[in-house]
Structures are given as C-alpha cells and as structure tokens.
Amino acid sequence: MVQVYLAKAQGQELQQLLLNIEKLTQLKSILTDMKTGYQIYQKGYSTISSLSQGNFNLHDVYLNGLLQINPAVKNYGRVAEIMSQQASLLSEYKKAYSKFRQSGSFSGGELDYMGKVYSQLVKQSLDNINELTNILTASKLRMSDDERIRAIDRIYASSTDKLQFLRYFNRNGILLSLQRTKETGDAISLKKLYGIDH
C-alpha cells in the first residue's frame, strides 16, 4: 500500500513537473515574443524618431533660411531709393522750415503747426527706416524673399507718399509766404530767399 501510495505520489509529482515544464516553455515562448515585439517597437520608434527629427531638421533649416537675407534682396533697387528719399525728406524739410521762419510771413502758431507736420513726417520716415532695417537684418524677421520684397515695395510707396506730401506742403507754404509778402511789398527779397526767378 505504501508503494502504491508512493507510486501515486510520484505520478502526481511527475505530472506536476510535466505541467510546470509545459508552463515554463509557454512562458519562455511568451517572453521571446515580447522581446521580439519590443525590438520591433524599438526599431520602429527609432525610425519614426529619426524621420521626425529629420523632418524637424528640414523645418529648422527652412525657418533659419527665412532669417537669412538674400543678397538680391539687400541690393534691391528700391532700398537705395528709399534711403535717397529719406535723405531728401530731411534736407528739404529743414531747408523749407528754416526759410519759413526767416520769412516773417508766418505767425508763431503757424510755425508751430508746420513744426508738428514736419515732426510727424520725420517720425513716420524714421519708422520706415527702422522697418527697412529689420527687413534687411539677418535673424530679425522670418520672411521669404518674396515677402521681404513686398515689404520693401510697401515702404517705398509710403516713403514716396511722404516725400510728395512734403513737397506739396512746402510749395503751399512758399506760395502763401509769397502772397503775404506781395501784400506787404517785400516779394523781391522773398523770391531771393526761396530761390525763385522773377
């Protein structure tokens, strides 16, 4: 009976051992599948990461390129024209304002008004120059060449308008001064002041 019992116990242990070996084999297979899945995941993640990093690098190169200034943009003819217009605006306003003050044709209030008009024109002119400087300075603005050219064209139009307005304003001031002086009989000296021939 003891032997039967021992044989039965050994049979159960043997059965349990076979079950444990089978479970261990299954676990080993599951671990191998998990390792393979993890390697595939790792490889895929690395590939995606590399692709996205490459994509990011392309975007970064593109965006940094927008910060650079193409020499063709820097040498765009309107840039020099804007600078020339700004210089003309400053010299013409100073010259005219000085002559208006010397003429004696205008009251203090009128001269103050003229000074405010000139001051506003100069301020707007300086704003244009600051914007132009930002457009033409690398690492200031992210703009394509086309956007930079359009911005320069816009500044050129603004600069042209301001210079035309200044000249119109100055002509009207000269005419008003001549009319007032004519009334007082001092037109000849004013014509000399403004450089106008008879």
C-alpha positions in Angstrom: 0.0 0.0 0.0 2.8 2.3 0.8 4.3 1.5 -2.6 1.0 2.2 -4.3 0.8 5.5 -2.4 4.4 6.3 -3.3 3.9 5.4 -6.9 0.7 7.5 -6.9 2.6 10.5 -5.3 5.4 10.1 -7.7 3.0 10.0 -10.6 1.4 13.2 -9.4 4.7 14.9 -8.9 5.8 13.7 -12.3 2.5 15.1 -13.8 3.1 18.4 -11.9 6.6 18.5 -13.1 5.5 18.0 -16.7 2.8 20.7 -16.3 5.5 23.1 -14.8 7.8 22.3 -17.8 5.0 23.0 -20.2 4.1 26.3 -18.4 7.8 27.2 -18.4 8.0 26.5 -22.1 4.9 28.6 -22.7 6.3 31.5 -20.5 9.6 31.2 -22.4 7.8 31.5 -25.7 5.7 34.5 -24.4 9.0 36.2 -23.3 10.6 35.5 -26.6 7.5 37.0 -28.4 7.6 40.0 -26.0 11.3 40.6 -26.7 10.7 40.4 -30.4 7.8 42.8 -30.1 9.9 45.2 -28.0 12.7 45.1 -30.6 10.2 45.8 -33.4 8.8 48.6 -31.3 12.2 50.0 -30.5 13.3 49.8 -34.1 10.0 51.4 -35.3 10.3 54.1 -32.7 13.9 54.9 -33.6 12.9 55.0 -37.3 9.9 57.4 -36.5 12.1 59.4 -34.2 14.8 59.7 -36.9 12.2 60.6 -39.5 10.6 63.2 -37.3 14.0 64.6 -36.3 14.9 64.7 -40.0 11.6 66.5 -40.7 12.2 68.8 -37.8 15.7 69.5 -39.1 14.3 70.3 -42.6 11.8 72.7 -41.0 14.6 74.2 -38.9 16.7 74.7 -41.9 13.8 76.2 -43.8 12.9 78.5 -40.8 16.5 79.5 -40.3 16.7 80.2 -44.0 13.9 82.7 -43.6 16.1 84.6 -41.1 18.9 85.0 -43.7 18.9 87.8 -46.2 19.4 87.0 -49.9 21.9 89.5 -51.4 19.4 90.1 -54.2 17.0 91.4 -51.6 19.7 93.6 -50.0 20.6 95.0 -53.4 17.0 95.6 -54.5 17.0 99.0 -56.2 14.2 100.3 -54.1 16.3 100.1 -51.0 18.7 102.8 -52.3 15.7 104.8 -53.5 14.1 104.7 -50.0 17.3 105.9 -48.5 17.6 108.7 -51.0 14.0 109.7 -50.4 14.6 109.8 -46.6 17.7 112.0 -47.1 15.7 114.3 -49.4 12.8 114.5 -46.9 15.1 115.5 -44.1 17.1 118.1 -46.0 14.1 119.6 -47.8 12.0 119.9 -44.6 15.0 121.6 -42.7 15.6 124.0 -45.6 12.0 125.0 -46.0 11.3 125.3 -42.3 14.3 127.5 -41.8 13.2 129.7 -44.7 9.6 129.9 -43.4 10.9 131.0 -40.0 13.2 133.6 -41.6 10.5 135.0 -44.0 8.5 136.7 -41.3 5.4 135.7 -43.2 4.1 133.3 -40.6 2.8 133.7 -37.1 4.2 131.7 -34.2 1.1 129.4 -34.2 1.5 128.7 -37.9 5.2 127.9 -37.5 4.3 125.6 -34.6 1.8 123.9 -36.8 4.4 123.5 -39.6 6.9 122.1 -37.0 4.3 119.5 -35.9 3.7 118.5 -39.5 7.4 118.2 -40.1 7.9 116.3 -36.9 5.2 113.8 -37.8 6.7 113.3 -41.2 10.2 112.7 -39.7 8.8 110.3 -37.2 7.0 108.3 -39.9 10.1 108.4 -42.0 12.2 107.0 -39.2 9.6 104.3 -38.6 10.0 103.3 -42.3 13.8 103.2 -41.9 13.5 101.1 -38.8 11.2 98.7 -40.6 13.5 98.6 -43.6 16.5 97.9 -41.2 14.6 95.0 -39.6 13.7 93.5 -43.0 17.3 93.7 -44.2 18.9 92.5 -41.0 19.5 88.7 -40.7 18.0 87.0 -37.7 15.4 89.7 -37.1 12.3 88.6 -39.1 11.3 85.2 -40.6 10.3 86.2 -44.1 10.7 84.7 -47.5 12.5 86.7 -50.2 9.1 87.5 -51.8 7.7 88.7 -48.5 10.8 90.9 -48.0 10.5 92.4 -51.5 6.7 93.1 -50.9 7.5 94.8 -47.6 10.3 96.9 -49.3 7.8 97.9 -52.0 5.3 98.9 -49.3 7.9 101.0 -47.5 8.9 102.6 -50.9 5.3 103.6 -51.6 5.0 105.1 -48.1 8.3 106.9 -48.4 7.3 108.3 -51.9 3.9 109.5 -50.5 5.6 111.3 -47.6 8.2 113.0 -49.9 5.4 114.1 -52.3 3.3 115.4 -49.4 6.3 117.3 -48.0 7.0 118.9 -51.4 3.3 119.8 -51.8 3.2 121.2 -48.2 6.4 123.2 -48.8 5.1 124.6 -52.2 1.9 125.7 -50.5 4.0 127.3 -47.7 6.1 129.2 -50.3 3.1 130.4 -52.2 1.4 131.6 -49.0 4.6 133.3 -48.0 4.9 135.0 -51.4 1.2 136.1 -51.3 1.6 137.6 -47.9 4.8 139.3 -48.8 3.4 140.6 -52.0 0.8 142.3 -50.0 3.4 144.0 -47.9 5.6 144.8 -51.0 8.6 142.6 -49.9 8.2 140.0 -52.7 11.6 140.5 -54.2 13.5 139.6 -51.1 11.3 136.6 -50.5 11.9 135.4 -54.1 15.6 135.6 -53.4 15.1 133.7 -50.1 13.3 130.9 -51.9 15.5 131.0 -55.0 12.7 131.9 -57.3 13.4 133.9 -60.5 11.1 136.7 -61.5 
